[in-house]
Structures are given as C-alpha cells and as structure tokens.
C-alpha cells in the first residue's frame, strides 16, 4: 500500500473513531464519507493523498 494511501486511511479512521465522542460526529462522518464517495466516483485522486504529497514536498503528478 502506498504511504499516501496509508496516511489517508489512518486519518479517516482516527476521525471516525473520534467522531464517536462528540454529539455532532455522525454529521462529520457522513460528510467525509460523501467526499470519499464523490472522489471515488469521479476517479480523481483523493484530497488527503494530495495533502500528503504536498507535506512531503513531492510533485502532485498523476502516478497511476
């Protein structure tokens, strides 16, 4: 698994676990899920992967 995908999945998992502890957490998880599904449906690279590359200082070219 590429490191940017591992980063994205870990971050989404932590946010979803953290959402359990707040009253408005279900809305946060629903918004993240909708964004994830839209990015998968469009076939574009996820925003979290691009943020990971940006923090690492890598070019954001499509490596697929």
N, C-alpha and C positions, 0 to 999 in steps of 0.2 A: 504494500500500500504506500503510495507517495506520501511524503511528510506533510504536504499541504492538506491532503485529504484526511490524514490522521488528526491534524490540528483542527480542521472543521468539525469532524465528528466528535472530538473530545469537547470542544467549546459548546456545540449544540447539546451534548449530553449533560454537561455541567449546568447550562442554563435551564434545561428541562428539570433537572433534579432540584435546582434552586427555586424553580417556579412553584414547587410543591409547598414551600414555606410562606408564600405570600398569597394574599386573597385574590389578587388580580393575575396570578400566574397562569391560569388557563388561557387568558387572552394573549399573553406573551408567547406561550407555546403555540397557540393557533396561528399567530402572525408569523412566527418562524417557520412553521410547517407550510403555510401558504407560500412564503417566499421560496422555500426549498422546492416545492412542487412546481412553481412557476419557472424557476431556473432549470429544473429537470425537463419540463415540457418544452421550453424554448431551446434546449440543447446548448445553452451557454455555460460558461464556467461559473462556478459559484463565487459569490462576493467574498466569502471567507477565504477561499483559495487565493484570490487576488490580493486580499489584505495580507495574507501570509507571505506571498511573494514580495509585496511591497516592503514589509518589515525586514525581510531577508535581503533586500536590495537586488532582487533578480528582475530580469526583464519580464514583462507580462505577456509575451507572445504565446500563441496557442500551441502547446506542445503535444497535442493529441494526435 
